[in-house]
Amino acid sequence: MLFLGGCGEPQESADQLEKVTVILDWTPNTNHTGVYVAQEMGYYKEEGLDVEITQPGEGGTAQLIAAD
């Protein structure tokens, strides 16, 4: 997982948000709490990010990355 904090000025418009996809390393569990809390609290948007959280399928994270 990659966490970005304090990386620039907060953005004010949804048009200016940078789209980012976070691929979990496993099914959601307590290790991912911070990722979901940050999204729910709007911290990513405050930093100019439009974050999509993706769960790995049966093939795992490597298959998701290879398909992209």
C-alpha positions in Angstrom: 0.0 0.0 0.0 1.1 3.5 -0.7 0.1 6.4 1.6 0.5 10.0 0.6 0.3 12.7 3.2 1.2 16.3 3.1 2.0 16.1 -0.6 0.9 19.5 -1.9 -1.9 21.9 -1.4 -5.5 20.7 -0.9 -7.6 20.8 -4.1 -10.9 22.5 -4.1 -12.5 21.2 -7.3 -13.4 17.6 -8.2 -12.1 18.5 -11.7 -8.6 18.8 -10.3 -8.5 15.5 -8.5 -5.9 13.0 -9.6 -7.4 9.5 -10.0 -5.6 6.9 -8.0 -6.4 3.2 -7.6 -5.3 1.4 -4.4 -5.2 -2.4 -4.8 -5.5 -4.2 -1.5 -3.0 -7.0 -0.9 -5.8 -9.2 0.5 -9.5 -9.2 1.3 -10.4 -6.1 3.5 -9.4 -6.6 7.1 -8.2 -4.5 10.1 -4.8 -3.8 8.3 -6.7 -1.7 5.8 -8.7 0.3 8.3 -6.6 3.5 7.7 -7.2 3.3 3.9 -11.0 3.2 4.4 -11.1 5.7 7.2 -9.1 8.2 5.1 -11.5 7.8 2.2 -14.6 8.1 4.5 -13.2 11.2 6.2 -12.4 12.9 2.9 -8.6 13.0 3.5 -7.7 11.9 0.0 -9.9 14.6 -1.6 -8.3 17.2 0.7 -5.0 16.2 -0.9 -6.3 16.3 -4.4 -6.8 12.6 -4.9 -9.8 10.6 -6.2 -9.0 7.2 -4.6 -10.7 4.0 -5.8 -10.1 1.0 -3.5 -10.0 -2.3 -5.3 -10.1 -5.8 -3.8 -8.1 -8.6 -5.4 -10.1 -11.4 -7.0 -9.3 -15.1 -6.8 -6.2 -14.6 -9.0 -4.8 -12.1 -6.4 -3.2 -8.7 -6.7 -0.7 -9.8 -9.3 -3.5 -10.7 -11.8 -5.1 -7.3 -11.3 -1.9 -5.5 -12.0 -1.1 -7.6 -15.0 -4.5 -6.9 -16.5 -4.0 -3.1 -16.3 
